[in-house]
């Protein structure tokens, strides 16, 4: 890969520079009262969103709602204080419900806390060994597939509370075992429960449409809780199921550790680590795309590790960066990590002052919240786009999705990555061509006037506002992160970015998404992106992912793009 302007490689950053938390960076920039006000408003906004979510995710995971709050308060505070992303909001995540519930079922709550503690150590080690970059090698179809699979499982896990079913036996975990049990108990559904759950879902969707700036989830939960309490509806509540929420944090304590227990929960800890790393870095990338800033992936993982260790010490469970809450933080006008720290303090204030009120929250309302979360988790546009893009991407997507739903999340990610690698090798073999009658050392050619060489224009080469970046070789999920990082830096300092694909035999869905993210970020800065030298297969992949004018422009060669000054 070559770049038109190469002023020299910058010196490699030191260990201290790589692992300095973004909080320190923001303070060094100068932190004023106006910044604190902005962070306080954003932190309050996120806390309002996180309050019902944290309790709902905890209940769906098989633990108490109080543990969800502990996770958001303690884990969320340390994610913001020690992480490498300026806007990351940490807390319990819907993506973990399946893994956490399985761990609680097999090893109990003590086993869950120990697995969280071990996962924190693993994440910290991964960060300090600078292995965070390799997490970005996960193909895009794998991410979309397992996220959609998790959403299906989350929704299935909430059917019992959505309908108020009274089961004669414990609810099975596996989906194929769960569905017949739920179906056979449909006659036990409670009308009042169905009414409250439906009202919760309706209010969240309605407010999202007519008042998108309002905290729809909190309003819906508060309204249905008030209705349930005032009408004395026969529905299960946090108070009846869990005895309420304590009005204080527990004292920190180490989890129960023994060699036998560590070996038993190690697979769960590894799953927490893998999913936590993927989810946190995805969330950080989303924040980067919204703000134009860049996170430090290894520092972020080290911070996530510390947050998980701290969460386990206070009886919480696994914490990670959450995309929806992080996006809310950015949209609310956060200036830096202080917003995330204040979000945790606002949640703590609620626990100290209003914990008795939580006892009146119906479980059906929280199930309605998670039903909406599950629907929003499915990247419906991306799912359909990948099904249409190519048979290879569709195969990786569907295999990952099916294994997540019917087998195991870790197996799904490994199988999806392996299938993506095999398809990459297959596509590389197809793109390799052997040409005959080509000498080992190419002969000199005369500068003839046959039209192959355009007249040299020194003014084009000297244009400081235009830069060409040439990519050589297959542009696939293994190279997408590094190429995307370089392209993003180049786009910061020029008005026209020309990306030349002449030496690229093919690209995959991850690469196309990388270019799409670059183009969207560049467009927000007024940078024109021109793609040149694309063959038919590359253009088909790019078009399938929405890379069309005016988002990007196309030109047959880089020379023509230079001559036109970025205009297509």
KOLBADREN-705694 format. One line per field, with one value per residue (C-alpha): residue number from 0; z, x, y. Coordinates in nm, 3 decimals. Layout:
<nodes>
num <- c(NUM, ...) .
pz <- c(Z, ...) .
px <- c(X, ...) .
py <- c(Y, ...) .
</nodes>
This chain:
<nodes>
num <- c(0, 1, 2, 3, 4, 5, 6, 7, 8, 9, 10, 11, 12, 13, 14, 15, 16, 17, 18, 19, 20, 21, 22, 23, 24, 25, 26, 27, 28, 29, 30, 31, 32, 33, 34, 35, 36, 37, 38, 39, 40, 41, 42, 43, 44, 45, 46, 47, 48, 49, 50, 51, 52, 53, 54, 55, 56, 57, 58, 59, 60, 61, 62, 63, 64, 65, 66, 67, 68, 69, 70, 71, 72, 73, 74, 75, 76, 77, 78, 79, 80, 81, 82, 83, 84, 85, 86, 87, 88, 89, 90, 91, 92, 93, 94, 95, 96, 97, 98, 99, 100, 101, 102, 103, 104, 105, 106, 107, 108, 109, 110, 111, 112, 113, 114, 115, 116, 117, 118, 119, 120, 121, 122, 123, 124, 125, 126, 127, 128, 129, 130, 131, 132, 133, 134, 135, 136, 137, 138, 139, 140, 141, 142, 143, 144, 145, 146, 147, 148, 149, 150, 151, 152, 153, 154, 155, 156, 157, 158, 159, 160, 161, 162, 163, 164, 165, 166, 167, 168, 169, 170, 171, 172, 173, 174, 175, 176, 177, 178, 179, 180, 181, 182, 183, 184, 185, 186, 187, 188, 189, 190, 191, 192, 193, 194, 195, 196, 197, 198, 199, 200, 201, 202, 203, 204, 205, 206, 207, 208, 209, 210, 211, 212, 213, 214, 215, 216, 217, 218, 219, 220, 221, 222, 223, 224, 225, 226, 227, 228, 229, 230, 231, 232, 233, 234, 235, 236, 237, 238, 239, 240, 241, 242, 243, 244, 245, 246, 247, 248, 249, 250, 251, 252, 253, 254, 255, 256, 257, 258, 259, 260, 261, 262, 263, 264, 265, 266, 267, 268, 269, 270, 271, 272, 273, 274, 275, 276, 277, 278, 279, 280, 281, 282, 283, 284, 285, 286, 287, 288, 289, 290, 291, 292, 293, 294, 295, 296, 297, 298, 299, 300, 301, 302, 303, 304, 305, 306, 307, 308, 309, 310, 311, 312, 313, 314, 315, 316, 317, 318, 319, 320, 321, 322, 323, 324, 325, 326, 327, 328, 329, 330, 331, 332, 333, 334, 335, 336, 337, 338, 339, 340, 341, 342, 343, 344, 345, 346, 347, 348, 349, 350, 351, 352, 353, 354, 355, 356, 357, 358, 359, 360, 361, 362, 363, 364, 365, 366, 367, 368, 369, 370, 371, 372, 373, 374, 375, 376, 377, 378, 379, 380, 381, 382, 383, 384, 385, 386, 387, 388, 389, 390, 391, 392, 393, 394, 395, 396, 397, 398, 399, 400, 401, 402, 403, 404, 405, 406, 407, 408, 409, 410, 411, 412, 413, 414, 415, 416, 417, 418, 419, 420, 421, 422, 423, 424, 425, 426, 427, 428, 429, 430, 431, 432, 433, 434, 435, 436, 437, 438, 439, 440, 441, 442, 443, 444, 445, 446, 447, 448, 449, 450, 451, 452, 453, 454, 455, 456, 457, 458, 459, 460, 461, 462, 463, 464, 465, 466, 467, 468, 469, 470, 471, 472, 473, 474, 475, 476, 477, 478, 479, 480, 481, 482, 483, 484, 485, 486, 487, 488, 489, 490, 491, 492, 493, 494, 495, 496, 497, 498, 499, 500, 501, 502, 503, 504, 505, 506, 507, 508, 509, 510, 511, 512, 513, 514, 515, 516, 517, 518, 519, 520, 521, 522, 523, 524, 525, 526, 527, 528, 529, 530, 531, 532, 533, 534, 535, 536, 537, 538, 539, 540, 541, 542, 543, 544, 545, 546, 547, 548, 549, 550, 551, 552, 553, 554, 555, 556, 557, 558, 559, 560, 561, 562, 563, 564, 565, 566, 567) .
pz <- c(0.000, -0.100, -0.023, -0.241, 0.039, 0.279, 0.513, 0.708, 0.961, 1.303, 1.598, 1.763, 2.068, 2.408, 2.647, 2.862, 2.563, 2.448, 2.789, 2.914, 2.982, 2.775, 3.101, 3.149, 2.787, 2.830, 3.153, 2.984, 2.713, 2.979, 3.155, 3.224, 3.395, 3.059, 2.992, 3.333, 3.263, 2.927, 3.083, 3.372, 3.134, 2.913, 3.218, 3.355, 3.015, 2.990, 3.350, 3.275, 2.983, 3.178, 3.489, 3.354, 3.115, 3.387, 3.599, 3.301, 3.174, 3.522, 3.568, 3.220, 3.306, 3.612, 3.881, 4.095, 3.957, 4.227, 4.066, 3.738, 3.913, 4.085, 3.744, 3.588, 3.884, 3.955, 3.614, 3.425, 3.639, 3.574, 3.202, 3.164, 3.410, 3.277, 2.919, 2.587, 2.440, 2.509, 2.504, 2.600, 2.842, 3.020, 3.194, 3.166, 2.801, 2.637, 2.433, 2.754, 2.870, 2.708, 2.847, 3.194, 3.227, 3.122, 3.372, 3.657, 3.567, 3.568, 3.835, 4.040, 4.118, 4.293, 3.979, 3.770, 3.991, 3.974, 3.594, 3.574, 3.791, 3.570, 3.255, 3.390, 3.438, 3.085, 2.928, 3.114, 2.995, 2.636, 2.648, 2.791, 2.539, 2.267, 2.125, 2.090, 1.726, 1.646, 1.779, 1.475, 1.248, 1.315, 0.978, 0.953, 0.866, 1.185, 1.397, 1.233, 1.258, 1.626, 1.726, 1.548, 1.705, 2.053, 1.990, 1.903, 2.221, 2.434, 2.298, 2.354, 2.713, 2.778, 2.646, 2.991, 3.159, 2.862, 2.887, 3.260, 3.204, 3.508, 3.437, 3.625, 3.580, 3.544, 3.207, 2.980, 2.845, 2.489, 2.240, 2.092, 2.440, 2.556, 2.276, 2.336, 2.710, 2.649, 2.391, 2.623, 2.898, 2.685, 2.855, 3.181, 3.036, 3.258, 3.078, 3.312, 3.243, 2.867, 2.893, 3.088, 2.859, 2.548, 2.694, 2.774, 2.419, 2.268, 2.480, 2.399, 2.024, 2.024, 2.217, 2.000, 1.697, 1.826, 2.099, 2.019, 2.273, 2.565, 2.780, 2.641, 2.832, 3.172, 3.102, 2.988, 3.294, 3.531, 3.372, 3.372, 3.729, 3.841, 3.660, 3.806, 4.162, 4.151, 3.995, 4.215, 3.912, 3.982, 3.822, 3.940, 4.046, 4.154, 4.511, 4.490, 4.300, 4.459, 4.772, 4.632, 4.590, 4.877, 4.926, 4.946, 4.775, 4.921, 5.075, 4.828, 4.869, 4.666, 4.500, 4.636, 4.462, 4.443, 4.173, 4.111, 4.077, 3.850, 3.612, 3.614, 3.521, 3.287, 2.967, 3.078, 3.157, 2.811, 2.650, 2.855, 2.745, 2.375, 2.360, 2.590, 2.373, 2.054, 2.196, 2.364, 2.054, 1.831, 2.062, 2.058, 1.677, 1.668, 1.895, 1.672, 1.368, 1.539, 1.671, 1.444, 1.742, 1.772, 2.056, 2.168, 2.150, 2.383, 2.648, 2.614, 2.677, 2.976, 3.117, 3.051, 3.239, 3.542, 3.529, 3.529, 3.824, 4.017, 3.925, 4.057, 4.386, 4.447, 4.346, 3.990, 3.671, 3.335, 3.206, 2.855, 2.633, 2.523, 2.177, 2.243, 2.567, 2.415, 2.117, 2.356, 2.543, 2.224, 2.106, 2.450, 2.401, 2.623, 2.625, 2.758, 3.002, 3.295, 3.147, 3.187, 3.542, 3.631, 3.476, 3.732, 4.016, 3.911, 3.917, 4.265, 4.374, 4.253, 4.450, 4.766, 4.738, 4.544, 4.587, 4.762, 4.452, 4.241, 4.426, 4.236, 3.887, 3.710, 3.557, 3.248, 3.199, 3.209, 2.972, 2.735, 2.753, 2.659, 2.375, 2.222, 2.289, 2.113, 1.809, 1.792, 1.828, 1.496, 1.225, 0.983, 0.695, 0.729, 0.758, 0.436, 0.260, 0.341, 0.219, -0.116, -0.136, -0.212, -0.142, 0.069, 0.298, 0.322, 0.420, 0.696, 0.823, 0.833, 0.985, 1.262, 1.322, 1.333, 1.563, 1.800, 1.823, 1.838, 1.972, 2.144, 2.094, 2.118, 1.869, 1.637, 1.639, 1.585, 1.308, 1.138, 1.149, 1.015, 0.733, 0.645, 0.628, 0.404, 0.171, 0.160, 0.053, -0.210, -0.347, -0.351, -0.555, -0.802, -0.836, -0.909, -1.278, -1.451, -1.764, -2.025, -2.232, -1.961, -1.919, -1.576, -1.604, -1.791, -2.088, -2.121, -2.323, -2.543, -2.450, -2.753, -2.832, -2.821, -2.548, -2.270, -2.095, -2.011, -2.028, -1.690, -1.507, -1.222, -1.074, -0.994, -0.807, -0.603, -0.492, -0.108, -0.074, -0.264, -0.159, -0.327, -0.128, -0.325, -0.184, -0.306, -0.261, -0.128, 0.090, 0.342, 0.710, 0.812, 0.663, 0.709, 1.053, 0.964, 0.625, 0.773, 1.045, 0.791, 0.558, 0.847, 0.944, 0.585, 0.549, 0.846, 0.665, 0.299, 0.098, -0.160, -0.078, -0.377, -0.292, -0.579, -0.610, -0.932, -0.761, -0.552, -0.687, -0.456, -0.133, 0.122, 0.329, 0.614, 0.373, 0.213, 0.557, 0.635, 0.322, 0.399, 0.751, 0.611, 0.349, 0.604, 0.843, 0.561, 0.428, 0.768, 0.747, 0.390, 0.244, -0.101, -0.138, -0.487, -0.557, -0.865, -1.051, -0.922, -1.120, -1.170, -0.867, -0.633, -0.757, -0.707, -0.346, -0.281, -0.440, -0.230, 0.082, -0.033, -0.158, -0.436, -0.526, -0.352, -0.062, -0.280, -0.639, -0.893, -1.160, -1.400, -1.295, -1.026, -1.293, -1.424, -1.070, -1.007, -1.326, -1.234, -0.882, -0.716, -0.925, -1.073) .
px <- c(0.000, 0.145, 0.044, 0.097, 0.234, 0.472, 0.631, 0.793, 0.663, 0.592, 0.785, 0.624, 0.418, 0.552, 0.377, 0.266, 0.118, -0.073, -0.221, -0.298, -0.675, -0.879, -0.982, -0.624, -0.610, -0.926, -0.800, -0.473, -0.669, -0.818, -1.144, -1.371, -1.705, -1.886, -1.745, -1.865, -2.215, -2.223, -2.098, -2.346, -2.641, -2.521, -2.452, -2.803, -2.955, -2.766, -2.848, -3.220, -3.178, -2.955, -3.176, -3.453, -3.215, -2.971, -3.244, -3.413, -3.089, -3.004, -3.342, -3.324, -2.976, -3.101, -2.967, -3.126, -3.201, -2.971, -2.676, -2.757, -2.732, -2.407, -2.264, -2.372, -2.253, -1.915, -1.829, -1.959, -1.754, -1.425, -1.494, -1.511, -1.233, -0.970, -1.074, -0.928, -1.251, -1.360, -1.734, -1.774, -2.055, -2.015, -2.268, -2.456, -2.528, -2.812, -2.561, -2.442, -2.783, -2.742, -2.393, -2.469, -2.790, -2.611, -2.332, -2.577, -2.770, -2.453, -2.232, -2.460, -2.421, -2.086, -1.956, -2.076, -1.891, -1.572, -1.601, -1.640, -1.330, -1.126, -1.257, -1.140, -0.789, -0.791, -0.908, -0.639, -0.370, -0.499, -0.484, -0.134, -0.008, -0.154, -0.371, -0.674, -0.595, -0.662, -1.018, -1.089, -1.022, -1.374, -1.557, -1.853, -2.106, -2.003, -2.078, -2.417, -2.501, -2.426, -2.590, -2.912, -2.894, -2.855, -3.156, -3.372, -3.267, -3.330, -3.683, -3.755, -3.633, -3.887, -4.198, -4.275, -4.275, -4.442, -4.741, -4.730, -4.707, -4.711, -4.476, -4.503, -4.129, -3.816, -3.795, -3.546, -3.249, -3.201, -3.443, -3.566, -3.649, -3.797, -4.050, -4.261, -4.279, -4.392, -4.647, -4.796, -4.841, -5.004, -5.344, -5.189, -5.125, -5.236, -5.439, -5.315, -4.953, -5.008, -5.176, -4.888, -4.622, -4.808, -4.855, -4.483, -4.383, -4.642, -4.527, -4.159, -4.224, -4.474, -4.249, -3.952, -4.154, -4.318, -4.071, -3.734, -3.556, -3.763, -3.652, -3.917, -3.808, -3.812, -4.145, -4.301, -4.178, -4.287, -4.633, -4.704, -4.570, -4.805, -5.095, -5.020, -4.990, -5.292, -5.519, -5.375, -5.322, -5.229, -4.884, -4.535, -4.316, -3.956, -4.084, -4.277, -4.002, -3.686, -3.794, -3.698, -3.360, -3.124, -3.060, -2.682, -2.384, -2.242, -1.896, -1.628, -1.511, -1.306, -1.504, -1.473, -1.163, -1.049, -0.861, -1.156, -1.395, -1.158, -1.128, -1.506, -1.589, -1.293, -1.497, -1.752, -1.475, -1.325, -1.666, -1.714, -1.370, -1.425, -1.770, -1.673, -1.374, -1.582, -1.873, -1.660, -1.448, -1.757, -1.910, -1.589, -1.584, -1.944, -1.848, -1.549, -1.773, -2.016, -1.751, -1.447, -1.230, -1.020, -1.013, -0.709, -0.822, -0.563, -0.611, -0.987, -0.953, -0.727, -0.986, -1.264, -1.061, -1.023, -1.396, -1.490, -1.260, -1.414, -1.767, -1.705, -1.569, -1.905, -2.120, -2.179, -2.134, -1.965, -1.957, -1.880, -1.920, -2.281, -2.350, -2.696, -2.597, -2.269, -2.456, -2.702, -2.407, -2.265, -2.600, -2.661, -2.351, -2.091, -1.746, -1.549, -1.528, -1.660, -2.009, -1.982, -1.852, -2.139, -2.389, -2.272, -2.302, -2.657, -2.749, -2.598, -2.803, -3.119, -3.027, -2.967, -3.279, -3.545, -3.475, -3.811, -3.999, -3.833, -4.034, -4.346, -4.197, -4.379, -4.158, -4.382, -4.271, -3.903, -3.975, -4.134, -3.819, -3.605, -3.841, -3.776, -3.402, -3.399, -3.577, -3.334, -3.032, -3.107, -2.935, -3.218, -3.082, -2.734, -2.878, -3.077, -2.790, -2.547, -2.796, -2.803, -2.435, -2.277, -2.329, -2.013, -2.120, -2.469, -2.324, -2.106, -2.400, -2.648, -2.405, -2.313, -2.677, -2.794, -2.515, -2.580, -2.951, -2.930, -2.584, -2.342, -2.220, -1.850, -1.888, -2.075, -1.801, -1.525, -1.717, -1.806, -1.447, -1.321, -1.576, -1.488, -1.119, -1.192, -1.401, -1.119, -0.872, -1.120, -1.167, -0.791, -0.744, -1.007, -0.851, -0.502, -0.421, -0.110, -0.016, 0.215, 0.484, 0.571, 0.948, 1.102, 1.238, 1.002, 1.155, 1.172, 0.896, 0.919, 0.719, 0.494, 0.191, -0.045, -0.258, -0.134, 0.052, -0.113, 0.094, 0.247, 0.094, 0.315, 0.036, -0.173, 0.108, 0.174, -0.190, -0.177, -0.554, -0.560, -0.408, -0.401, -0.396, -0.327, -0.426, -0.242, -0.372, -0.697, -0.887, -1.059, -1.148, -0.788, -0.663, -0.972, -0.880, -0.528, -0.626, -0.930, -0.717, -0.470, -0.744, -0.919, -0.602, -0.542, -0.898, -0.849, -0.602, -0.713, -1.014, -1.004, -0.913, -0.861, -0.855, -0.711, -0.826, -0.638, -0.417, -0.700, -0.843, -1.148, -1.296, -1.532, -1.820, -1.593, -1.380, -1.689, -1.818, -1.478, -1.495, -1.856, -1.763, -1.470, -1.691, -1.958, -1.700, -1.520, -1.847, -1.917, -1.585, -1.639, -1.387, -1.465, -1.389, -1.317, -1.276, -1.072, -0.962, -1.250, -1.333, -1.686, -1.679, -1.552, -1.812, -2.089, -1.979, -1.950, -2.288, -2.451, -2.333, -2.470, -2.144, -2.293, -2.288, -2.309, -2.156, -1.856, -1.755, -1.600, -1.337, -1.171, -0.816, -0.647, -0.499, -0.845, -0.968, -0.676, -0.746, -1.113, -1.022, -1.239, -1.550, -1.702) .
py <- c(0.000, 0.335, 0.686, 0.993, 1.207, 1.034, 1.288, 1.005, 0.758, 0.909, 0.769, 0.468, 0.568, 0.473, 0.234, 0.527, 0.710, 0.401, 0.327, 0.676, 0.682, 0.924, 1.090, 1.209, 1.328, 1.533, 1.690, 1.785, 1.965, 2.189, 2.103, 2.400, 2.455, 2.452, 2.106, 1.985, 2.116, 1.937, 1.613, 1.637, 1.678, 1.390, 1.171, 1.231, 1.153, 0.824, 0.731, 0.771, 0.529, 0.288, 0.264, 0.036, -0.142, -0.244, -0.400, -0.567, -0.721, -0.849, -1.017, -1.175, -1.301, -1.488, -1.253, -0.983, -0.634, -0.492, -0.672, -0.503, -0.166, -0.265, -0.353, -0.023, 0.185, 0.026, -0.118, 0.184, 0.422, 0.241, 0.190, 0.569, 0.649, 0.405, 0.328, 0.436, 0.574, 0.928, 0.860, 0.494, 0.407, 0.076, -0.143, -0.471, -0.550, -0.739, -0.937, -1.106, -1.229, -1.570, -1.630, -1.495, -1.695, -2.015, -1.950, -1.888, -2.203, -2.416, -2.257, -2.032, -1.664, -1.724, -1.891, -1.594, -1.347, -1.556, -1.584, -1.206, -1.160, -1.396, -1.229, -0.894, -1.032, -1.177, -0.850, -0.658, -0.899, -0.886, -0.508, -0.487, -0.746, -0.520, -0.797, -0.573, -0.511, -0.877, -0.852, -0.634, -0.933, -1.062, -1.051, -0.816, -1.095, -1.278, -0.971, -0.915, -1.287, -1.342, -1.013, -1.114, -1.461, -1.314, -1.090, -1.393, -1.570, -1.260, -1.225, -1.594, -1.561, -1.283, -1.461, -1.604, -1.261, -1.089, -1.323, -1.396, -1.771, -1.998, -2.287, -2.615, -2.678, -2.459, -2.287, -2.470, -2.274, -2.412, -2.260, -2.590, -2.716, -2.385, -2.331, -2.648, -2.573, -2.214, -2.330, -2.591, -2.329, -2.059, -2.120, -1.992, -1.644, -1.354, -1.081, -0.807, -0.903, -0.907, -0.565, -0.408, -0.558, -0.442, -0.095, -0.074, -0.169, 0.067, 0.363, 0.308, 0.283, 0.571, 0.810, 0.715, 0.824, 1.144, 1.254, 1.094, 1.312, 1.186, 0.888, 0.653, 0.343, 0.513, 0.685, 0.358, 0.166, 0.445, 0.475, 0.102, 0.068, 0.345, 0.181, -0.161, -0.029, 0.203, -0.061, -0.337, -0.560, -0.925, -0.912, -1.008, -0.715, -0.667, -0.655, -0.981, -1.165, -1.024, -0.841, -0.501, -0.333, -0.240, 0.131, 0.091, -0.068, -0.389, -0.390, -0.505, -0.864, -1.110, -1.389, -1.741, -1.878, -2.239, -2.426, -2.655, -2.360, -2.168, -2.465, -2.509, -2.147, -2.093, -2.159, -1.900, -1.651, -1.704, -1.645, -1.327, -1.209, -1.274, -1.117, -0.830, -0.739, -0.750, -0.551, -0.284, -0.218, -0.213, 0.046, 0.251, 0.242, 0.367, 0.658, 0.735, 0.744, 0.984, 1.223, 1.195, 1.098, 0.780, 0.533, 0.332, -0.028, -0.180, 0.086, 0.034, -0.340, -0.283, -0.040, -0.291, -0.551, -0.326, -0.248, -0.618, -0.688, -0.397, -0.506, -0.857, -0.723, -0.549, -0.846, -0.731, -0.931, -0.876, -0.519, -0.397, -0.095, -0.056, 0.084, 0.233, 0.409, 0.530, 0.675, 0.842, 0.991, 1.142, 1.277, 1.431, 1.649, 1.478, 1.635, 1.341, 1.047, 1.251, 1.207, 0.829, 0.864, 1.098, 0.855, 0.598, 0.849, 0.940, 0.570, 0.543, 0.844, 0.669, 0.357, 0.559, 0.777, 0.588, 0.216, 0.146, 0.264, -0.007, -0.273, -0.162, -0.216, -0.505, -0.772, -0.747, -0.386, -0.480, -0.770, -0.518, -0.307, -0.609, -0.702, -0.360, -0.396, -0.733, -0.588, -0.296, -0.528, -0.695, -0.493, -0.561, -0.354, -0.505, -0.858, -0.828, -0.650, -0.933, -1.192, -1.013, -0.915, -1.254, -1.622, -1.631, -1.345, -1.494, -1.833, -1.685, -1.478, -1.767, -2.018, -1.774, -1.685, -2.049, -2.165, -1.874, -1.956, -2.335, -2.416, -2.180, -1.822, -1.906, -2.190, -1.954, -1.691, -1.948, -2.126, -1.798, -1.679, -2.016, -2.019, -1.660, -1.757, -2.057, -1.841, -1.587, -1.856, -1.975, -1.625, -1.569, -1.888, -1.771, -1.428, -1.564, -1.564, -1.695, -1.506, -1.659, -1.494, -1.242, -1.204, -1.241, -0.886, -0.652, -0.477, -0.099, 0.063, 0.367, 0.675, 0.636, 0.839, 0.543, 0.696, 0.469, 0.748, 1.077, 1.397, 1.476, 1.770, 1.888, 2.102, 1.794, 1.625, 1.938, 1.987, 1.980, 1.928, 1.598, 1.268, 0.926, 0.604, 0.290, -0.050, -0.359, -0.713, -0.853, -0.606, -0.837, -0.858, -0.927, -0.598, -0.381, -0.244, -0.129, 0.013, 0.187, 0.347, 0.486, 0.612, 0.781, 0.970, 1.080, 1.205, 1.437, 1.662, 1.678, 1.791, 1.511, 1.150, 0.920, 0.548, 0.347, -0.018, -0.095, -0.356, -0.507, -0.835, -0.838, -0.704, -0.856, -0.721, -0.607, -0.404, -0.249, -0.150, 0.005, 0.220, 0.312, 0.424, 0.626, 0.792, 0.883, 1.033, 1.214, 1.355, 1.505, 1.689, 1.808, 1.562, 1.419, 1.046, 0.911, 0.539, 0.454, 0.140, -0.071, -0.383, -0.515, -0.745, -0.472, -0.223, -0.479, -0.535, -0.161, -0.085, -0.361, -0.178, 0.158, 0.311, 0.520, 0.891, 1.131, 0.936, 0.845, 0.917, 0.682, 0.733, 0.491, 0.583, 0.788, 1.016, 1.105, 1.167, 1.400, 1.587, 1.634, 1.741, 1.474, 1.529, 1.215) .
</nodes>
